[in-house]
């Protein structure tokens, strides 16, 4: 049962109780204006630059504290209920700087300094969580959500590597874990200001059916911008982040089952573990702070034509599971989207899970094309599943983001490939058919001609992957 009570979370050695004036007050605003923790900076206010990065801790299924970097500029304060918060002010050890901070000084890794607290918090999270020192490339991937406008990346990476050589005590987790276990005993949060945080699927289903017009909130990686950039009033909010059943991921003979509330990082990690070719798209999907809070269910339900989850899931022939009260239904994800940002959700329904079949015998690829390599929105995302019978293409699924008002398969290009010998003539036929499948738009990310050319080139890359060793298709292997 929910209860009207203050938001409660661990911060600076104690449980804080806060009654925010608004359900959409950001964590960053509370830190700077109320808690006077001004080390955390506001840069872009949309989760892109990482200046506002803080660390949030939650208990895992075993009761152990897990830390993750979070963009505080787009996280609403009530979502912190039951969690632990750490900021750059918390790192100093007595009169000494934390090794991560000291190494930033020693390596001259701070120039204007505006971004430095965000970098420090991301590196501290890695320093606390890692069982062994990460490689330089792994550090670079972890820092993909932190932008340095002074181009100080080389010394920042130097500082990160040096910090892992330092000997220093880590966070005493026991008092934090004990406090979070006590907070778990509180009733579900009802802020009294229109913010509801159910704890179970039945509670969520009842609440959703009673309030079909309420805004469903998961990771706030999209909805947060409606507030910080568009200044929209969201009305009543139903927060999904405390429903443990929605966060489960499990695998069986039928395939992979991803709860709608599973984080993007966990969901993509599960996909990449089964299909390693998806690893690069996983690491290039947004940034670690966004992947740690955003959810795959939210990304799919959002229905953006340039979202990267849907093309991959559609290529894998995934189904989406929808629930209303005690009833559930499934449909192919490819059939879920009706038009731009419109889907087949009925009033009172919510996304419960995504089911990905085993796809035994299928080859899987996905390619993201964007202006920046890291932390950027795709101009085109192509995801392909191919099943071969000798030299003949037995079956194929080609799914595309950025080519139409919705993510969709290229039916005519698939028909040009299916049943054919995989030759350059077959490739040319599929490339020509692709132009009949799509009429892309021009926008700030790419022109229509560029999108079509890139998509056709990705089909060629798919063909080349059958002809050449993998290392000959990677620019990294040539370094």
Residue pairs with C-beta under 8 A, 6 or more apart in sequence:
1 187
1 188
1 203
2 187
2 188
2 189
2 190
2 196
2 197
2 198
2 203
3 186
3 187
3 188
3 189
3 190
4 190
4 191
4 192
5 186
5 187
5 189
5 190
6 17
6 18
6 19
7 17
7 18
7 19
7 20
7 77
7 78
7 80
7 81
7 189
7 191
8 15
8 16
8 17
8 18
8 81
8 82
8 183
8 186
9 15
9 16
9 18
9 80
9 81
9 82
9 83
9 84
9 85
9 183
10 16
10 57
10 83
10 84
10 85
10 176
10 179
10 180
10 183
11 35
11 84
11 85
12 89
12 90
13 175
15 179
15 182
15 183
18 30
18 34
18 77
19 191
19 192
20 30
20 77
20 78
20 191
20 193
21 193
22 193
23 76
23 78
23 191
23 193
23 194
23 195
23 234
23 237
24 76
24 227
24 234
24 237
25 76
25 77
26 72
26 73
26 74
26 75
26 76
26 77
26 224
26 227
26 228
27 54
27 70
27 72
27 73
27 75
27 76
27 77
27 79
27 80
27 85
28 40
28 42
28 52
28 72
28 73
28 75
29 77
30 77
31 37
31 38
31 40
31 54
31 72
31 87
32 38
32 40
32 42
37 87
37 88
37 89
39 87
39 88
39 89
39 117
40 51
40 52
40 53
40 54
40 72
40 87
40 88
40 117
40 118
41 51
41 52
41 114
41 115
41 117
41 118
42 51
42 52
42 73
43 49
43 50
43 51
43 52
43 73
43 114
43 115
43 118
43 147
44 51
44 73
45 73
45 74
45 228
45 229
46 73
46 74
46 224
46 225
46 228
46 229
47 71
47 73
47 74
47 145
47 221
47 224
47 225
47 287
47 289
47 290
48 147
48 375
49 115
49 118
49 146
49 147
50 71
50 115
50 118
50 119
50 122
50 145
50 146
50 147
50 287
50 289
51 114
51 115
51 117
51 118
51 146
51 147
52 71
52 72
52 73
52 118
53 69
53 70
53 71
53 72
53 117
53 118
53 119
53 121
53 122
53 145
53 146
53 289
54 69
54 70
54 72
54 85
54 86
54 87
54 121
55 67
55 68
55 69
55 70
55 85
55 86
55 87
55 121
55 124
55 125
55 128
56 67
56 68
56 70
56 80
56 83
56 84
56 85
56 86
57 65
57 66
57 67
57 68
57 83
57 84
57 85
57 86
57 176
57 180
58 65
58 66
58 68
58 82
58 83
58 84
58 180
59 65
59 66
59 177
59 180
59 181
59 184
60 66
63 177
63 181
64 173
64 177
65 84
65 173
65 176
65 177
65 180
66 129
67 86
67 125
67 128
67 129
68 125
68 288
68 289
68 292
68 293
69 121
69 122
69 125
69 145
69 288
69 289
69 292
70 289
70 292
70 293
71 145
71 221
71 289
71 290
71 293
73 224
73 228
74 220
74 221
74 224
74 225
74 227
74 228
75 220
75 224
75 293
76 195
76 217
76 220
76 224
76 227
76 237
78 189
78 191
78 195
78 197
78 239
79 197
79 217
79 220
79 239
79 241
81 183
81 189
81 197
81 242
82 180
82 183
82 184
82 186
82 189
82 242
83 180
84 176
84 179
84 180
86 121
86 124
87 117
87 121
88 117
88 120
88 121
91 97
91 98
91 100
91 101
91 120
91 124
92 98
92 101
93 168
93 169
96 102
97 105
98 120
98 124
98 168
99 127
99 163
99 166
99 168
100 120
100 123
100 124
100 127
100 159
100 160
100 163
101 120
102 166
103 109
103 158
103 159
103 160
103 162
103 163
103 166
104 110
104 116
104 119
104 120
104 156
104 159
106 159
106 162
107 155
107 156
107 158
107 159
107 162
108 155
109 116
109 119
109 152
109 155
109 156
109 158
109 159
110 116
110 152
111 148
111 150
111 152
112 149
112 150
114 149
115 146
115 147
115 148
115 149
115 150
118 146
119 143
119 146
119 148
119 156
122 142
122 143
122 145
122 146
122 288
122 289
123 139
123 142
123 143
123 159
123 160
123 163
126 134
126 139
126 142
126 160
127 163
127 164
127 170
128 170
128 171
130 164
133 161
133 164
133 165
134 142
134 160
134 164
136 157
136 161
139 157
139 160
139 161
140 153
140 157
141 283
141 288
142 288
143 153
143 156
143 157
143 160
144 283
144 284
144 287
144 288
144 374
144 375
145 286
145 287
145 288
145 289
145 290
145 375
146 287
148 156
188 196
188 197
188 198
188 199
188 203
188 242
189 195
189 196
189 197
189 239
189 242
190 196
190 197
194 235
194 236
194 237
195 236
195 237
195 239
196 207
196 211
196 214
196 236
196 237
196 238
196 239
197 238
197 239
197 241
197 242
198 204
198 207
198 238
198 239
198 242
198 243
199 242
199 243
199 244
200 243
200 244
200 245
201 243
201 245
201 246
201 323
201 352
202 326
203 243
204 238
204 240
204 243
204 246
204 350
205 323
205 324
205 325
205 326
205 350
206 325
207 214
207 238
208 214
208 216
208 238
208 324
208 348
208 349
208 350
209 324
209 325
209 348
211 236
211 238
212 347
212 348
213 235
213 236
214 235
214 236
214 237
214 238
215 223
215 234
215 235
215 236
215 237
215 238
216 237
216 238
216 240
216 301
216 350
217 223
217 237
217 238
217 239
217 240
217 241
218 239
218 240
218 241
218 260
218 261
218 294
218 295
218 297
218 298
219 241
219 263
219 264
219 290
219 293
219 294
219 295
219 298
220 293
221 286
221 290
221 293
221 294
221 298
222 294
222 298
222 302
222 304
223 234
226 232
226 234
227 234
240 246
240 260
240 261
240 295
240 297
240 298
240 350
241 261
243 261
245 259
246 259
246 260
246 261
246 262
246 297
246 352
246 353
247 259
247 261
247 262
247 263
247 266
248 257
248 259
248 262
249 256
249 257
249 258
249 259
249 262
249 266
249 267
249 270
250 256
250 257
251 257
251 270
251 274
253 358
254 355
254 357
254 358
255 355
255 356
255 357
255 358
255 359
256 270
256 271
256 274
256 355
256 356
256 358
257 353
257 354
257 355
257 356
258 267
258 270
258 296
258 297
258 353
258 354
258 355
258 356
259 297
259 352
259 353
260 295
260 296
260 297
260 298
260 300
260 301
260 350
260 351
260 352
260 353
260 354
261 295
261 297
262 270
262 295
262 296
262 297
263 291
263 292
263 293
263 294
263 295
263 296
264 285
264 286
264 290
264 291
264 292
264 294
264 295
264 296
264 299
264 309
265 288
265 291
265 292
267 295
267 296
267 309
267 354
268 278
268 281
268 282
268 285
268 291
268 296
269 282
271 278
271 282
271 312
271 316
271 356
272 278
272 279
272 282
275 316
275 359
275 364
277 363
277 364
277 365
277 366
278 312
278 364
278 366
280 366
280 368
281 308
281 312
281 366
281 367
281 368
281 381
281 383
284 368
284 370
284 373
284 374
284 375
284 376
285 291
285 308
285 309
285 368
286 294
286 375
287 374
287 375
296 309
296 354
297 351
297 352
297 353
297 354
299 307
299 308
299 309
299 310
300 307
300 309
300 310
300 313
300 320
300 333
300 336
300 351
300 354
301 343
301 345
301 351
302 341
303 310
303 336
303 337
303 340
303 341
303 342
303 343
303 406
303 407
304 341
305 340
305 401
305 402
305 403
305 404
305 405
305 406
305 407
306 377
306 378
306 379
306 381
306 401
306 402
306 445
307 401
307 407
308 366
308 368
308 378
308 381
308 401
310 333
310 337
310 399
310 401
310 407
311 366
311 381
311 382
311 383
311 399
311 400
311 401
311 407
312 366
312 381
312 383
312 399
313 333
313 354
313 356
314 333
314 334
314 383
314 397
314 399
314 407
314 408
314 409
315 364
315 366
315 383
315 384
315 385
315 397
315 398
315 399
315 409
316 356
316 357
316 359
316 364
316 383
316 385
316 397
317 332
317 356
317 357
317 359
317 385
317 397
318 332
318 333
318 354
318 355
318 356
318 357
319 330
319 331
319 332
319 333
319 354
319 355
320 330
320 331
320 332
320 333
320 336
320 351
320 353
320 354
320 355
321 328
321 329
321 330
321 351
321 352
321 353
321 354
321 355
322 328
322 329
322 330
322 331
322 344
322 345
322 346
322 349
322 350
322 351
322 352
323 349
323 350
323 351
323 352
324 346
324 348
324 349
324 350
325 348
328 352
330 355
331 344
333 354
334 399
334 408
334 409
335 344
336 343
336 344
337 343
337 344
337 406
337 407
337 408
338 344
338 406
339 405
339 406
340 405
340 406
345 351
359 385
361 387
362 385
362 386
362 387
363 385
363 386
363 387
363 388
364 383
364 384
364 385
364 386
365 383
365 384
365 386
365 461
365 462
365 465
366 381
366 382
366 383
366 384
367 381
367 382
367 383
367 458
367 461
368 378
368 381
369 378
369 379
369 380
369 381
369 382
369 454
369 458
370 376
370 377
370 378
370 379
370 445
371 379
371 445
377 445
378 401
378 402
378 445
379 402
379 445
379 446
379 450
379 451
379 454
380 400
380 401
380 402
380 403
380 446
380 451
380 454
380 455
380 458
381 400
381 401
381 402
382 398
382 399
382 400
382 401
382 455
382 458
382 459
383 398
383 399
383 400
384 396
384 397
384 398
384 399
384 458
384 462
385 396
385 397
386 393
386 395
386 396
386 462
387 393
387 394
387 395
387 396
388 394
388 422
388 466
391 421
391 422
392 419
392 420
392 421
392 422
393 417
393 418
393 419
393 420
393 421
393 422
393 426
394 418
394 419
395 418
396 414
396 417
396 418
397 409
397 414
398 409
398 410
398 413
398 414
398 417
398 459
399 407
399 408
399 409
399 410
400 407
400 408
400 409
400 410
400 438
400 455
401 407
402 440
402 445
402 446
402 451
403 410
403 437
403 438
403 440
403 451
403 455
404 438
404 439
404 440
410 433
410 434
410 437
410 438
411 437
412 433
412 434
412 436
412 437
413 430
413 431
413 433
413 434
413 437
413 459
415 433
416 426
416 429
416 430
416 432
416 433
417 426
417 429
417 430
420 426
420 429
422 463
422 466
424 463
427 459
427 460
427 463
430 459
431 456
431 459
431 460
434 452
434 455
434 456
434 459
435 452
435 456
438 452
438 455
439 448
440 446
440 448
440 451
440 452
440 455
441 448
442 448
446 454
461 473
464 473
465 473
471 477
